[in-house]
Amino acid sequence: MDKKALPIGIENFEELQSRNYYFVDKTLMIKDLIDIDSKVSLFTRPRRFGKTLNISMMKYFFEFPISPEQDKRYLFEHLKIWQAGENYRSEQGQYPVISFSLKGAEKDNFEASWHYIADELKREYVRHSYLLNSSRLKDDEKKYIESIWELEKYSDKTTYEKSLKRLSYFLNKHYDRKVIILIDEYDVPINKAYISGYYDDMIGFIRGMLHGALKTNDSLYKGILTGCLRVSKESIFTGLNNPKMNSILSSDYAKHYGFTQNEVDELLSYYELNGKRDEVRRWYNGYLFGESEIYNPWSIISYVDDHKRNYDAFPQSYWVNTSGNDIVKQLVDMAGDAEKEEIENLISGGTIKKIINESVTYNEIKNSVDNMWNFLFFTGYLTTVSYSQTNRDIEYTLKIPNEEVLYIYEKTIYEWFKDILKKEDFSVLRKAFIDGDTDTIKNELNDFLLNTISYNDYKEDFYHGLMAGILSRLPGYIVRSNRESGSGRTDLTMLSRKGDTAILFEFKIAKSRKVIDLETACKEALNQIEEKQYTQELIDYGYQKIIKYGIAFSGKFCRVMRND
């Protein structure tokens, strides 16, 4: 039996329905929009959680058909919103709609970014070009519409700030029906402006556009915006009609973004992947939106698409490739000693407690590490375990949601760790290894470990990578990792280019940081070198001086012993 294709990258609702892709029905969101009487609503969710598809769905449901052949009723007749009753079916195709996305406004300078936004507004004017034939519009109003089409007129920002409100007025006048305005990814240009240094200019432009369209607009029926983050009222929504904020903390609409457990189970069953349920849950579940347990939909669809062709394929971090994940890197760069411990605790499966502030603005990200935790939470890099009230604040217990996001942390910290190894001056430590100075080696390693972040839960391969990185640029020596020798495999070997000196390293994880446990592990390492005759091949090759190190680690502490 042929299966439906999966909608990888399909964000247009009409295309998804007309081409019969597999569809997780989220149309009851429309019912909630009708039932919950909010003039302006903002939906914030992490990237790739279905924001754009839902905006497209709303457009095709609410928009008044320009002609009978453009009636989109057929797209919904088999979906949940149609089964909800006549009160909701009667709302289909009853409103003029303005819909555009700011997703592509990620430009390196303000001029390029606002030109993109202006072009998006122009496209909406062109889409509604039938207004030029409207008997209800005056000649000067039609001339205004035509003037917006002239692409060279980028100099007058005020015109474009007002153009959204003006178009809604023209549509309201033509149809005698108030207008729905849909704006997808409203915060993308704001985020880019913050990164690229034109934040104030962009905030001013977006504020002017939204204030006119969503506040002082008698032609507006509903305004709906989506984004990854809320930009606080003080910076952009000043004076709006008390916009309804729907974040991942909200219970309203919680199940309309991302996939629920039942939806994932149905998807896996349809593609005969029931046996992958536990793996999928471990890798892609873990989000709590309001009180609802939610999966990352982009990752689930990508996983199923891979595994319906190859059942034994390995799970991947699909989400990591959808953005630069710069926010995790910023946290790591800003982390002090306390934050480093918190990051390590999260990576090892633990939790942290934070007070969440929904009103932080983009230009406040770097003001404090607490703001960074806020942004990590709202953008999907952390999720809620529980919460409680502390005085007047609500304190949230947070964790890394799943294996997929854990991979992003580990990858980011690994890259940061490699950069640190390249930049750090290890000359004293390297000399101590050659001189056999175990006290200096121990002190230098302990100091370095205390100032870094473990990305691998202090497993032996973490320390192996650490030591390989420290020793890799030692002049006059070649470092070999896991080099075959004798009857076993030594962890690291340093060979002098002159062929006279060899240094062997064997690493062990101690039971605890107690001195006796560290010393016992060091002795085990040295005994292993002797018992497995790691030195024999080096002797055969003529190395006259062989230094053997047993190094034991426990967290950020180590002990070093040598045997010549």
C-alpha positions as CSV (number, residue, x, y, z in Angstrom):
1,M,0.0,0.0,0.0
2,D,1.4,3.4,-1.0
3,K,1.8,5.9,1.8
4,K,1.3,9.6,1.7
5,A,4.4,11.8,1.2
6,L,5.6,13.7,4.2
7,P,5.5,17.5,3.9
8,I,9.3,18.2,4.3
9,G,9.6,22.0,4.1
10,I,6.0,22.5,2.9
11,E,4.6,25.6,4.6
12,N,1.8,26.4,2.2
13,F,-1.5,25.0,3.5
14,E,-3.2,24.8,0.0
15,E,-0.2,22.9,-1.4
16,L,-0.1,20.5,1.5
17,Q,-3.9,19.7,1.2
18,S,-4.2,19.7,-2.6
19,R,-1.2,17.4,-3.1
20,N,-2.4,15.0,-0.3
21,Y,0.6,15.2,2.0
22,Y,0.4,13.6,5.4
23,F,-1.2,16.2,7.6
24,V,-1.5,16.6,11.3
25,D,-4.8,18.4,11.7
26,K,-4.4,21.7,13.6
27,T,-7.5,23.4,12.2
28,L,-9.1,23.6,15.7
29,M,-6.8,26.5,16.3
30,I,-9.3,28.4,14.1
31,K,-12.1,27.5,16.4
32,D,-10.1,28.9,19.4
33,L,-9.3,32.1,17.4
34,I,-13.0,32.5,16.9
35,D,-14.0,31.6,20.5
36,I,-11.3,33.6,22.3
37,D,-12.2,37.2,21.7
38,S,-8.8,38.8,21.2
39,K,-8.3,41.8,18.9
40,V,-4.6,41.2,18.5
41,S,-2.8,38.0,19.3
42,L,0.9,37.2,19.3
43,F,2.0,33.5,19.2
44,T,5.7,32.8,20.1
45,R,7.1,29.4,19.6
46,P,10.6,28.0,18.8
47,R,11.6,27.8,15.2
48,R,10.2,24.9,13.1
49,F,7.2,24.4,15.3
50,G,4.5,25.1,12.7
51,K,4.1,28.9,12.9
52,T,4.2,29.5,9.2
53,L,1.9,26.6,8.2
54,N,-0.7,27.8,10.8
55,I,-0.5,31.3,9.4
56,S,-1.1,29.9,5.9
57,M,-4.0,27.8,7.2
58,M,-5.7,30.9,8.7
59,K,-5.3,32.8,5.4
60,Y,-6.9,30.1,3.4
61,F,-9.7,29.7,5.9
62,F,-10.7,33.3,6.5
63,E,-10.0,35.0,3.2
64,F,-12.9,36.1,1.1
65,P,-12.7,34.5,-2.3
66,I,-12.1,37.1,-5.0
67,S,-14.0,34.9,-7.5
68,P,-16.0,31.7,-7.2
69,E,-13.1,29.6,-8.6
70,Q,-10.9,30.8,-5.7
71,D,-13.3,29.4,-3.0
72,K,-11.1,27.4,-0.6
73,R,-13.9,25.6,1.2
74,Y,-12.8,22.3,-0.2
75,L,-9.5,22.5,1.7
76,F,-11.3,22.2,5.0
77,E,-14.4,20.0,4.4
78,H,-12.7,16.8,5.7
79,L,-10.9,18.5,8.6
80,K,-11.7,19.0,12.3
81,I,-12.8,22.6,12.0
82,W,-15.6,21.5,9.6
83,Q,-16.8,19.0,12.1
84,A,-16.9,21.6,14.9
85,G,-20.2,23.0,13.7
86,E,-22.0,25.5,11.5
87,N,-20.9,28.4,13.7
88,Y,-17.3,27.8,12.5
89,R,-18.0,26.7,9.0
90,S,-20.0,29.9,8.4
91,E,-16.8,31.9,9.1
92,Q,-14.9,30.4,6.2
93,G,-14.2,32.8,3.4
94,Q,-15.8,35.8,5.1
95,Y,-13.0,38.3,5.6
96,P,-10.5,40.2,3.5
97,V,-7.0,39.1,4.6
98,I,-3.6,40.8,4.5
99,S,-0.9,38.2,5.0
100,F,2.9,38.5,4.7
101,S,6.1,37.1,6.3
102,L,9.2,38.9,7.6
103,K,11.2,35.6,7.6
104,G,13.4,36.8,4.7
105,A,14.2,40.2,6.3
106,E,17.5,38.9,7.8
107,K,19.7,41.5,6.2
108,D,23.1,42.9,7.2
109,N,22.0,46.5,7.2
110,F,18.8,48.5,7.9
111,E,18.3,49.7,4.3
112,A,18.3,46.2,2.9
113,S,16.0,44.9,5.6
114,W,13.4,47.5,5.4
115,H,13.5,47.3,1.6
116,Y,12.6,43.7,1.9
117,I,9.7,44.5,4.2
118,A,8.6,47.2,1.8
119,D,8.6,44.6,-1.0
120,E,6.5,42.3,1.0
121,L,3.9,45.1,1.5
122,K,4.0,45.8,-2.2
123,R,3.3,42.2,-3.0
124,E,0.2,42.4,-0.9
125,Y,-0.9,45.5,-2.7
126,V,-0.3,43.6,-6.0
127,R,-2.3,40.6,-4.7
128,H,-5.2,42.9,-4.1
129,S,-4.9,44.7,-7.4
130,Y,-8.6,44.1,-8.1
131,L,-9.1,47.1,-5.8
132,L,-8.2,49.3,-8.8
133,N,-11.6,48.2,-10.3
134,S,-13.5,48.8,-7.1
135,S,-16.5,51.2,-7.5
136,R,-16.2,52.1,-3.8
137,L,-12.7,53.5,-3.9
138,K,-12.0,57.0,-5.0
139,D,-9.5,57.9,-7.8
140,D,-6.9,59.3,-5.4
141,E,-7.1,56.1,-3.3
142,K,-6.5,54.0,-6.5
143,K,-3.5,56.3,-7.3
144,Y,-2.1,55.6,-3.9
145,I,-2.3,51.9,-4.5
146,E,-0.5,52.3,-7.8
147,S,2.2,54.5,-6.2
148,I,3.1,51.7,-3.7
149,W,3.9,49.4,-6.7
150,E,6.7,51.7,-7.9
151,L,9.7,49.8,-6.6
152,E,12.1,52.7,-6.8
153,K,10.3,54.6,-4.2
154,Y,12.2,53.3,-1.2
155,S,13.1,56.7,0.3
156,D,9.9,57.5,2.1
157,K,9.7,55.1,5.1
158,T,6.7,56.9,6.5
159,T,4.7,55.9,3.5
160,Y,5.5,52.2,4.1
161,E,4.9,52.5,7.8
162,K,1.3,53.7,6.9
163,S,0.8,51.4,3.9
164,L,-0.4,48.4,6.0
165,K,-3.1,50.4,7.7
166,R,-4.1,52.0,4.4
167,L,-4.5,48.7,2.6
168,S,-6.7,47.4,5.4
169,Y,-8.8,50.6,5.0
170,F,-9.2,50.0,1.2
171,L,-10.2,46.4,1.7
172,N,-12.6,47.3,4.4
173,K,-14.2,49.9,2.2
174,H,-14.4,47.5,-0.8
175,Y,-15.9,44.5,1.0
176,D,-17.7,46.4,3.8
177,R,-16.0,43.8,6.1
178,K,-13.3,44.4,8.6
179,V,-9.9,42.9,7.9
180,I,-7.7,40.2,9.3
181,I,-4.0,41.0,9.3
182,L,-1.5,38.0,9.5
183,I,2.2,38.7,10.1
184,D,4.5,35.7,10.2
185,E,8.0,35.8,11.9
186,Y,7.6,39.5,12.9
187,D,10.7,39.4,15.1
188,V,13.2,38.1,12.5
189,P,14.3,41.5,11.3
190,I,14.5,42.7,14.9
191,N,16.8,39.8,15.9
192,K,19.0,40.5,12.9
193,A,19.0,44.2,13.6
194,Y,20.2,43.5,17.1
195,I,23.0,41.2,15.9
196,S,24.0,43.6,13.1
197,G,23.9,46.9,15.0
198,Y,20.8,48.7,13.6
199,Y,18.3,47.7,16.3
200,D,17.0,51.2,17.1
201,D,16.2,52.0,13.4
202,M,14.4,48.7,12.9
203,I,12.4,48.9,16.2
204,G,11.3,52.4,15.1
205,F,10.1,51.2,11.7
206,I,8.3,48.1,13.0
207,R,6.7,50.0,15.8
208,G,5.4,52.6,13.4
209,M,4.0,50.0,11.0
210,L,2.3,47.9,13.7
211,H,1.0,50.8,15.7
212,G,-0.9,52.1,12.7
213,A,-2.1,48.7,11.6
214,L,-3.0,47.1,14.9
215,K,-3.8,50.0,17.2
216,T,-5.3,53.0,15.5
217,N,-7.1,51.0,12.9
218,D,-10.9,51.0,12.7
219,S,-10.7,48.6,9.8
220,L,-9.2,45.8,11.8
221,Y,-11.1,42.7,12.8
222,K,-8.2,40.6,14.1
223,G,-4.4,40.9,14.0
224,I,-2.3,37.8,14.4
225,L,1.5,37.8,14.7
226,T,4.0,34.9,15.1
227,G,7.6,34.9,16.1
228,C,10.2,33.1,18.2
229,L,10.3,35.7,21.0
230,R,8.1,38.3,22.5
231,V,9.5,41.8,22.1
232,S,8.3,43.6,25.1
233,K,5.4,46.1,25.0
234,E,7.7,48.9,26.0
235,S,9.9,48.5,22.9
236,I,7.4,47.7,20.2
237,F,3.8,47.1,21.3
238,T,3.5,50.4,23.1
239,G,-0.2,51.4,23.1
240,L,-1.5,48.4,21.2
241,N,-4.9,47.0,22.0
242,N,-3.7,44.9,24.9
243,P,-2.3,42.1,22.6
244,K,-2.9,38.6,23.8
245,M,0.5,37.0,24.4
246,N,0.5,33.3,23.7
247,S,3.9,31.9,24.6
248,I,5.1,28.4,25.5
249,L,3.9,29.2,29.0
250,S,0.3,29.7,27.9
251,S,-2.3,26.9,28.1
252,D,-4.4,28.5,25.3
253,Y,-3.5,27.1,21.9
254,A,-0.8,24.9,23.5
255,K,-1.6,21.8,21.4
256,H,-1.8,23.7,18.1
257,Y,2.0,24.1,17.7
258,G,4.1,21.0,17.7
259,F,2.8,17.4,17.9
260,T,1.2,15.7,20.8
261,Q,1.9,12.1,21.9
262,N,-1.2,10.8,20.2
263,E,-0.4,12.6,17.0
264,V,3.1,11.1,17.0
265,D,1.8,7.7,17.8
266,E,-0.6,7.9,14.8
267,L,2.2,9.1,12.5
268,L,4.5,6.3,13.6
269,S,1.7,3.7,13.2
270,Y,0.8,5.0,9.7
271,Y,4.4,4.5,8.5
272,E,4.8,1.2,10.4
273,L,7.4,2.6,12.8
274,N,5.7,1.7,16.1
275,G,8.9,0.0,17.3
276,K,10.6,3.4,17.2
277,R,8.4,5.0,19.7
278,D,10.8,5.0,22.6
279,E,13.7,6.3,20.5
280,V,11.5,9.1,19.1
281,R,10.4,10.0,22.6
282,R,13.9,10.1,23.9
283,W,15.2,12.2,21.0
284,Y,12.4,14.6,20.1
285,N,9.9,14.9,23.0
286,G,10.4,16.7,26.3
287,Y,8.8,20.1,25.6
288,L,6.0,21.4,27.9
289,F,3.8,24.1,26.3
290,G,1.4,25.2,29.0
291,E,0.4,21.9,30.5
292,S,0.7,19.9,27.2
293,E,3.6,17.6,26.3
294,I,4.8,18.5,22.8
295,Y,7.2,17.1,20.2
296,N,9.3,19.0,17.8
297,P,7.3,18.6,14.5
298,W,10.2,19.3,12.1
299,S,12.4,16.7,13.7
300,I,9.6,14.1,13.9
301,I,8.7,14.5,10.2
302,S,12.4,14.4,9.2
303,Y,13.0,11.3,11.4
304,V,10.0,9.4,9.9
305,D,10.9,10.4,6.4
306,D,14.4,8.9,6.9
307,H,13.2,5.8,8.7
308,K,10.3,4.8,6.4
309,R,13.1,4.2,3.8
310,N,15.6,2.7,6.2
311,Y,14.1,1.4,9.4
312,D,17.6,1.0,11.0
313,A,18.8,4.5,10.3
314,F,20.3,6.4,13.2
315,P,18.4,9.3,14.9
316,Q,19.8,12.7,14.1
317,S,19.6,16.2,15.4
318,Y,17.6,17.6,12.5
319,W,16.8,20.8,14.3
320,V,20.5,21.8,14.6
321,N,20.7,22.5,10.9
322,T,17.8,25.0,10.9
323,S,19.7,27.8,12.5
324,G,23.1,28.9,13.7
325,N,22.3,28.1,17.3
326,D,24.2,31.3,18.2
327,I,22.3,31.8,21.4
328,V,23.9,28.7,23.0
329,K,27.4,30.0,22.0
330,Q,26.6,33.4,23.5
331,L,25.7,31.7,26.8
332,V,28.9,29.7,26.8
333,D,30.9,32.8,26.1
334,M,29.2,34.8,28.9
335,A,29.3,32.0,31.5
336,G,31.1,32.7,34.7
337,D,31.9,29.9,37.2
338,A,28.4,29.5,38.5
339,E,26.9,29.4,35.0
340,K,29.5,26.8,33.9
341,E,28.4,24.6,36.7
342,E,24.8,25.0,35.7
343,I,25.6,24.2,32.1
344,E,27.5,21.0,33.1
345,N,24.6,20.1,35.4
346,L,22.1,20.4,32.5
347,I,24.3,18.4,30.1
348,S,24.6,15.6,32.7
349,G,20.7,15.4,32.9
350,G,20.2,17.8,35.8
351,T,18.0,20.8,36.3
352,I,18.4,24.5,37.1
353,K,15.9,26.9,38.7
354,K,15.3,30.3,37.1
355,I,12.8,33.2,37.2
356,I,11.4,33.7,33.7
357,N,10.8,37.2,32.4
358,E,8.7,37.4,29.2
359,S,9.4,41.1,28.8
360,V,13.1,41.0,28.0
361,T,14.0,42.7,24.7
362,Y,16.6,41.7,22.2
363,N,19.0,44.5,23.1
364,E,19.0,43.3,26.7
365,I,20.2,39.8,25.9
366,K,23.8,40.5,26.9
367,N,23.0,42.7,29.9
368,S,23.0,39.6,32.1
369,V,23.3,35.8,31.9
370,D,19.8,35.6,33.5
371,N,18.5,37.2,30.3
372,M,20.3,34.5,28.3
373,W,18.5,31.8,30.2
374,N,15.2,33.5,29.4
375,F,16.0,33.4,25.7
376,L,17.2,29.8,25.8
377,F,13.9,28.8,27.3
378,F,11.6,30.7,24.9
379,T,13.6,29.5,21.9
380,G,13.4,25.8,22.7
381,Y,16.8,25.1,24.2
382,L,15.3,24.5,27.6
383,T,12.0,23.3,28.8
384,T,9.9,23.3,32.0
385,V,9.9,20.5,34.5
386,S,7.8,22.3,37.2
387,Y,7.2,25.7,38.7
388,S,6.4,27.3,42.0
389,Q,5.8,30.8,43.3
390,T,8.6,32.5,45.2
391,N,7.5,35.8,46.8
392,R,5.8,37.5,43.8
393,D,7.9,35.7,41.1
394,I,7.3,32.3,39.6
395,E,10.4,30.1,39.6
396,Y,10.7,27.5,36.9
397,T,12.7,24.3,37.1
398,L,14.3,23.9,33.7
399,K,16.1,21.1,31.8
400,I,17.4,20.3,28.3
401,P,14.4,18.8,26.5
402,N,15.8,15.8,24.7
403,E,18.8,14.1,23.1
404,E,18.5,16.3,20.0
405,V,18.9,19.6,21.9
406,L,21.6,18.0,24.1
407,Y,23.6,17.3,21.0
408,I,23.4,21.1,20.2
409,Y,24.8,22.0,23.6
410,E,27.6,19.4,23.4
411,K,28.5,20.3,19.8
412,T,28.6,24.0,20.7
413,I,30.7,23.5,23.9
414,Y,33.0,21.1,22.0
415,E,33.7,23.8,19.4
416,W,34.2,26.4,22.2
417,F,36.5,23.9,24.0
418,K,38.6,23.4,20.9
419,D,39.0,27.2,20.5
420,I,40.1,27.4,24.2
421,L,42.7,24.7,23.6
422,K,44.1,26.6,20.6
423,K,44.2,30.0,22.5
424,E,45.5,28.8,25.9
425,D,49.2,29.0,26.7
426,F,50.2,25.5,27.8
427,S,53.9,26.1,27.6
428,V,54.4,25.6,31.4
429,L,52.3,22.4,31.4
430,R,54.0,21.0,28.3
431,K,57.5,21.6,29.8
432,A,56.4,19.9,33.0
433,F,55.5,16.8,31.1
434,I,58.9,16.6,29.5
435,D,60.6,17.4,32.8
436,G,58.5,14.9,34.8
437,D,57.2,17.5,37.2
438,T,54.1,15.8,38.4
439,D,53.1,18.5,40.9
440,T,53.1,21.3,38.2
441,I,51.2,19.0,35.8
442,K,48.5,18.4,38.5
443,N,48.2,22.0,39.4
444,E,48.1,23.3,35.8
445,L,45.5,20.7,34.8
446,N,43.3,21.4,37.9
447,D,43.4,25.1,37.2
448,F,42.4,24.6,33.6
449,L,39.6,22.2,34.4
450,L,38.1,24.5,36.9
451,N,37.8,27.2,34.2
452,T,36.3,25.1,31.5
453,I,32.9,23.4,30.8
454,S,32.7,19.6,30.4
455,Y,30.7,18.7,27.3
456,N,30.9,14.9,27.9
457,D,29.9,14.3,31.5
458,Y,33.6,13.7,32.5
459,K,33.9,10.5,30.7
460,E,37.3,9.1,29.8
461,D,37.1,10.3,26.2
462,F,36.6,13.9,27.4
463,Y,39.9,13.8,29.2
464,H,41.5,11.9,26.3
465,G,40.4,14.8,24.0
466,L,41.6,17.4,26.5
467,M,45.1,15.9,26.8
468,A,45.4,15.3,23.0
469,G,44.5,19.0,22.5
470,I,47.0,20.2,25.1
471,L,49.9,18.2,23.7
472,S,49.1,18.4,20.0
473,R,51.2,21.6,19.4
474,L,54.2,20.7,21.5
475,P,57.3,21.6,19.4
476,G,59.6,18.7,18.6
477,Y,57.1,16.0,19.4
478,I,54.5,13.9,17.5
479,V,51.4,13.0,19.5
480,R,49.7,9.7,18.6
481,S,46.3,8.7,20.0
482,N,45.4,5.1,20.8
483,R,48.5,3.9,19.2
484,E,48.8,0.1,18.8
485,S,51.6,-1.0,21.1
486,G,52.6,-4.2,22.9
487,S,49.6,-6.3,23.8
488,G,47.2,-3.4,24.1
489,R,46.5,0.2,23.2
490,T,48.0,3.1,25.1
491,D,45.8,6.2,25.4
492,L,48.4,8.8,24.2
493,T,52.0,8.6,23.1
494,M,54.4,11.5,22.6
495,L,57.4,10.7,20.4
496,S,60.3,13.1,20.1
497,R,61.3,13.8,16.5
498,K,64.9,13.1,17.4
499,G,63.9,9.6,18.2
500,D,65.4,9.5,21.7
501,T,62.4,10.3,24.1
502,A,58.9,8.8,24.3
503,I,56.2,9.7,26.8
504,L,53.3,7.4,27.5
505,F,49.9,8.3,29.0
506,E,47.3,6.1,30.5
507,F,44.1,7.8,31.8
508,K,41.7,6.5,34.4
509,I,38.4,7.7,36.0
510,A,38.7,7.6,39.8
511,K,35.7,6.5,42.0
512,S,35.7,9.9,43.7
513,R,37.9,13.0,44.1
514,K,39.3,11.6,47.4
515,V,43.1,11.5,47.4
516,I,43.1,7.7,48.0
517,D,40.8,7.0,45.1
518,L,42.8,9.3,42.7
519,E,46.1,7.7,43.8
520,T,44.6,4.1,43.4
521,A,43.5,5.0,39.8
522,C,46.9,6.4,39.0
523,K,48.6,3.2,40.1
524,E,46.1,1.1,38.1
525,A,47.0,3.2,35.0
526,L,50.8,2.7,35.5
527,N,50.3,-1.0,36.2
528,Q,48.4,-1.4,33.0
529,I,51.3,0.2,31.0
530,E,53.6,-2.4,32.6
531,E,51.4,-5.4,32.4
532,K,50.4,-4.9,28.7
533,Q,54.0,-4.0,27.8
534,Y,53.2,-0.8,26.1
535,T,56.9,0.2,26.1
536,Q,58.2,-2.8,24.3
537,E,57.8,-1.5,20.8
538,L,59.3,1.8,21.7
539,I,62.4,0.0,23.1
540,D,62.6,-2.0,19.9
541,Y,62.6,1.3,17.9
542,G,65.6,2.6,20.0
543,Y,63.9,5.1,22.3
544,Q,66.3,5.5,25.2
545,K,64.2,7.6,27.5
546,I,60.7,6.5,28.2
547,I,58.5,8.4,30.7
548,K,55.2,6.7,31.8
549,Y,52.4,8.8,33.2
550,G,49.3,7.5,35.0
551,I,46.7,10.3,35.3
552,A,43.5,9.9,37.2
553,F,40.5,12.3,36.9
554,S,37.4,12.9,38.9
555,G,35.3,15.8,37.7
556,K,37.5,18.9,37.7
557,F,40.3,17.3,39.8
558,C,43.2,15.1,38.8
559,R,46.2,13.3,40.2
560,V,49.4,12.5,38.3
561,M,52.0,9.8,38.9
562,R,55.0,8.8,36.7
563,N,57.3,5.9,36.3
564,D,60.5,6.2,34.3
